[in-house]
Amino acid sequence: MTTYSSSKFPLEIGENGWLKTSDSQYFAPSLDRDHTCEWLVIGSGFAGISAAKRLTELRSGDKIILIDAIGIGEGAAGQNSGFMIDVPHNINAKGDYLSSIKKDKDSISLNREAIEFSSQMVEEYDIPQSVYNKIGKLNGAATPKGISFNKDYKKQLEALGEDYHSLDSKQMSEITGSNYYEQGIYTPGTILIQPAEYIKRIVERLSDKIKVFQNSPIKKIEKKNNSWDAYTSQGKIITKNIIFAVNGHITNFGFYKNQLIHIFTYSSLTKKFDDSILKSDPSWGLTSSNPIGTTVRKIKVSENQSRLLIRNTWRCRQNLESLNSDFENSCQKHRKSFIGRFPNLNEIPFEFSWGGRVCLSLNGAPAFGELDENLFSACCSNGLGTVKGTLAGKLIIDKACKSNSSQLDKYENIEKPSLLPPNLLTQIGANLRIKSREMTAGRDL
Ligand SMILES: Cc1cc2nc3c(=O)[nH]c(=O)nc-3n(C[C@H](O)[C@H](O)[C@H](O)COP(=O)(O)OP(=O)(O)OC[C@H]3O[C@@H](n4cnc5c(N)ncnc54)[C@H](O)[C@@H]3O)c2cc1C
């Protein structure tokens, strides 16, 4: 008998501001008895909800269960900064620049496929613009190094034939209300979401067609003849197929050993403030032109009130446990980055600070495919899970249901996550690299 078990489960870090300010009242029950189904989707993040949705389309007559270890919207899917980005996000600044064009074109077409799939859900489920807003994003530069990153980015966008606008410091200041940025690039295709609200609303609507359980960690799965038994503390689920949509937690079950990098990153959200104290566009989102730099978002919360979100700091923790000191240091950095950008808002405190997990592979490849008979993985979204998770969730169902497409072929042709040194060396190496980049980021952080 084949058994895979996990002794580690997700934990919350701090207080997730998106969840605390979400309007959705949706809560799913916990599993309290045994169930039988054809499809069990483990994990209710972007990959899990997308897999569940696709199953309702391709296997509408089958019994489908979606289960999560914690509350719906509490995981990384509800903690992120909400940038669903269509264009390449990692600036391929150096090296054989043109050889990346084909790869980038494929990646853009897959990202747009994912965004299209999510847009259809949004339309079908009446999700409002305040939760899913196609508003584009800024790539802000506050240092000469940041400007040089943006120069390379512009070159790349031009070579790809992608739409963008360059913005000078005055235009950046008019949009953001901050004099901090020297220069920026605007790309129009990004959707800004309220991530916790997005996840909760979609799962609530899915629950009309499928069974959903929260606060029910899967501890063990066991292969029995033609089916799988998945165990929680309160009961088991007997199922024909299992989809792992647990991102980095897949390593807890013994898969992709020494192939995945586990990174934590952190956010803070201010209290509401009156719009009269920050003259800027009503809503905007900015990622730093320097990949290690600070993400900022302005979120409209009522007719004349807003909040600002700050995200920065990366730390590699291969045991999937964040240190309290990492969290505390990140909160101090958030404050410094906030005051630097908005000195006139120095009286506005943060109301919520939190952290969450991101899963990467060294070569940027997903952990995607069939792991055992009728046991599938749609994991490792390489830090862009709003889009890559959505895509992997849809395509893993296409694969499991043998619904072939050119997008599935493209995705399956991506290489597998490459092998890493042992965990301790990976962690030391990654953290040294992160820290040296942070030290040279200057005002972009
Ligand atoms: C602060 C922060 C900011 C970020 N900003 C962005 C951004 O702006 N744009 C972007 O694209 N990405 C961003 N990310 C990354 C993004 O959130 C993730 O890539 C994305 O959530 C991955 O989606 P997923 O569905 O693959 O996995 P997850 O969202 O991690 O979902 C996996 C789910 O599996 C559940 N699970 C795990 N183990 C078990 C088990 N044993 N039993 C049952 N359930 C289990 C977890 O509880 C979790 O809910 C950010 C992340 C963080 C933390």
PDBQT file of the ligand as one rigid body, heavy atoms in Angstrom, charges set to zero:
ROOT
HETATM    1  C1  LIG A 501       2.622  38.929   1.220  1.00  0.00    +0.000 C 
HETATM    2  C2  LIG A 501       2.525  38.263  -0.147  1.00  0.00    +0.000 A 
HETATM    3  C3  LIG A 501       2.376  39.040  -1.283  1.00  0.00    +0.000 A 
HETATM    4  C4  LIG A 501       2.248  38.410  -2.541  1.00  0.00    +0.000 A 
HETATM    5  N1  LIG A 501       1.925  39.183  -3.633  1.00  0.00    +0.000 NA
HETATM    6  C5  LIG A 501       1.612  38.585  -4.812  1.00  0.00    +0.000 A 
HETATM    7  C6  LIG A 501       1.105  39.344  -5.906  1.00  0.00    +0.000 A 
HETATM    8  O1  LIG A 501       0.883  40.557  -5.814  1.00  0.00    +0.000 OA
HETATM    9  N2  LIG A 501       0.829  38.692  -7.065  1.00  0.00    +0.000 N 
HETATM   10  C7  LIG A 501       1.001  37.332  -7.182  1.00  0.00    +0.000 A 
HETATM   11  O2  LIG A 501       0.724  36.781  -8.265  1.00  0.00    +0.000 OA
HETATM   12  N3  LIG A 501       1.430  36.588  -6.151  1.00  0.00    +0.000 NA
HETATM   13  C8  LIG A 501       1.732  37.170  -4.969  1.00  0.00    +0.000 A 
HETATM   14  N4  LIG A 501       2.110  36.414  -3.895  1.00  0.00    +0.000 N 
HETATM   15  C9  LIG A 501       2.225  34.955  -4.071  1.00  0.00    +0.000 C 
HETATM   16  C10 LIG A 501       0.852  34.273  -4.100  1.00  0.00    +0.000 C 
HETATM   17  O3  LIG A 501       0.091  34.607  -2.977  1.00  0.00    +0.000 OA
HETATM   18  C11 LIG A 501       1.032  32.771  -4.165  1.00  0.00    +0.000 C 
HETATM   19  O4  LIG A 501       1.902  32.474  -5.246  1.00  0.00    +0.000 OA
HETATM   20  C12 LIG A 501      -0.315  32.095  -4.382  1.00  0.00    +0.000 C 
HETATM   21  O5  LIG A 501      -1.134  32.257  -3.257  1.00  0.00    +0.000 OA
HETATM   22  C13 LIG A 501      -0.121  30.620  -4.685  1.00  0.00    +0.000 C 
HETATM   23  O6  LIG A 501      -1.391  30.082  -4.947  1.00  0.00    +0.000 OA
HETATM   24  P1  LIG A 501      -1.660  28.555  -4.758  1.00  0.00    +0.000 P 
HETATM   25  O7  LIG A 501      -3.085  28.303  -4.948  1.00  0.00    +0.000 OA
HETATM   26  O8  LIG A 501      -0.689  27.780  -5.565  1.00  0.00    +0.000 OA
HETATM   27  O9  LIG A 501      -1.232  28.244  -3.225  1.00  0.00    +0.000 OA
HETATM   28  P2  LIG A 501      -1.764  28.878  -1.865  1.00  0.00    +0.000 P 
HETATM   29  O10 LIG A 501      -2.417  30.156  -2.090  1.00  0.00    +0.000 OA
HETATM   30  O11 LIG A 501      -0.609  28.808  -0.915  1.00  0.00    +0.000 OA
HETATM   31  O12 LIG A 501      -2.871  27.824  -1.425  1.00  0.00    +0.000 OA
HETATM   32  C14 LIG A 501      -2.522  26.557  -0.950  1.00  0.00    +0.000 C 
HETATM   33  C15 LIG A 501      -3.547  26.150   0.073  1.00  0.00    +0.000 C 
HETATM   34  O13 LIG A 501      -3.273  24.808   0.455  1.00  0.00    +0.000 OA
HETATM   35  C16 LIG A 501      -3.635  24.642   1.801  1.00  0.00    +0.000 C 
HETATM   36  N5  LIG A 501      -2.963  23.486   2.362  1.00  0.00    +0.000 N 
HETATM   37  C17 LIG A 501      -1.637  23.287   2.552  1.00  0.00    +0.000 A 
HETATM   38  N6  LIG A 501      -1.412  22.076   3.101  1.00  0.00    +0.000 NA
HETATM   39  C18 LIG A 501      -2.629  21.478   3.253  1.00  0.00    +0.000 A 
HETATM   40  C19 LIG A 501      -3.066  20.231   3.786  1.00  0.00    +0.000 A 
HETATM   41  N7  LIG A 501      -2.197  19.341   4.256  1.00  0.00    +0.000 N 
HETATM   42  N8  LIG A 501      -4.397  19.967   3.806  1.00  0.00    +0.000 NA
HETATM   43  C20 LIG A 501      -5.281  20.866   3.305  1.00  0.00    +0.000 A 
HETATM   44  N9  LIG A 501      -4.928  22.061   2.800  1.00  0.00    +0.000 NA
HETATM   45  C21 LIG A 501      -3.618  22.370   2.784  1.00  0.00    +0.000 A 
HETATM   46  C22 LIG A 501      -3.173  25.958   2.437  1.00  0.00    +0.000 C 
HETATM   47  O14 LIG A 501      -3.822  26.207   3.659  1.00  0.00    +0.000 OA
HETATM   48  C23 LIG A 501      -3.507  26.975   1.360  1.00  0.00    +0.000 C 
HETATM   49  O15 LIG A 501      -4.752  27.605   1.575  1.00  0.00    +0.000 OA
HETATM   50  C24 LIG A 501       2.305  37.000  -2.646  1.00  0.00    +0.000 A 
HETATM   51  C25 LIG A 501       2.478  36.233  -1.491  1.00  0.00    +0.000 A 
HETATM   52  C26 LIG A 501       2.582  36.840  -0.254  1.00  0.00    +0.000 A 
HETATM   53  C27 LIG A 501       2.729  35.983   0.966  1.00  0.00    +0.000 C 
ENDROOT
TORSDOF 0
